[in-house]
Amino acid sequence: MGDISNGVKLSVHDGVHNLSLHHASSRAFTGEALGAVGTAGTLNEYGDPFSTMGT
């Protein structure tokens, strides 16, 4: 874990999984803020760097 702050982050992340929550994902679309209807885009499972569930 390296240091205590990494241990805290890991404990909180896994504790939230125990509450049945998933990772904070994001979806990116090439060249546009939002894609056209029906466009899948690219999914990043850990896409929110500001959420405990995204890191």
C-alpha positions in Angstrom: 0.0 0.0 0.0 2.9 2.3 0.4 1.5 4.8 3.0 -1.5 5.2 5.2 -3.4 7.5 2.7 -3.4 4.7 0.1 -4.7 2.2 2.7 -7.5 4.6 3.6 -8.4 5.0 -0.1 -8.4 1.3 -0.6 -10.5 0.6 2.5 -13.1 3.2 1.5 -13.2 2.0 -2.1 -13.8 -1.6 -1.1 -16.2 -0.6 1.7 -18.4 1.2 -0.9 -18.4 -1.9 -3.0 -19.9 -3.7 0.0 -22.8 -1.2 -0.2 -23.4 -2.6 -3.7 -22.1 0.5 -5.6 -20.0 0.2 -8.8 -17.1 2.2 -10.1 -17.5 5.8 -11.1 -17.2 5.4 -14.9 -17.2 7.9 -17.7 -17.9 7.7 -21.4 -16.0 9.7 -24.1 -17.0 10.5 -27.6 -14.5 11.4 -30.3 -14.7 15.1 -31.3 -18.0 15.8 -29.5 -19.0 16.5 -25.9 -21.9 14.1 -26.3 -22.3 11.6 -29.1 -25.1 11.2 -31.5 -28.1 9.0 -30.4 -27.0 5.4 -30.7 -23.3 6.1 -30.5 -21.6 3.9 -27.9 -18.5 6.0 -27.3 -15.5 4.7 -25.3 -16.2 3.6 -21.7 -13.6 4.1 -19.0 -14.5 2.1 -15.9 -12.5 4.3 -13.5 -13.2 7.5 -15.4 -14.0 10.0 -12.5 -10.7 11.0 -10.8 -12.6 13.0 -8.2 -14.6 10.1 -6.8 -13.4 7.4 -4.4 -15.0 4.9 -6.8 -13.2 6.3 -9.8 -9.6 5.9 -8.6 
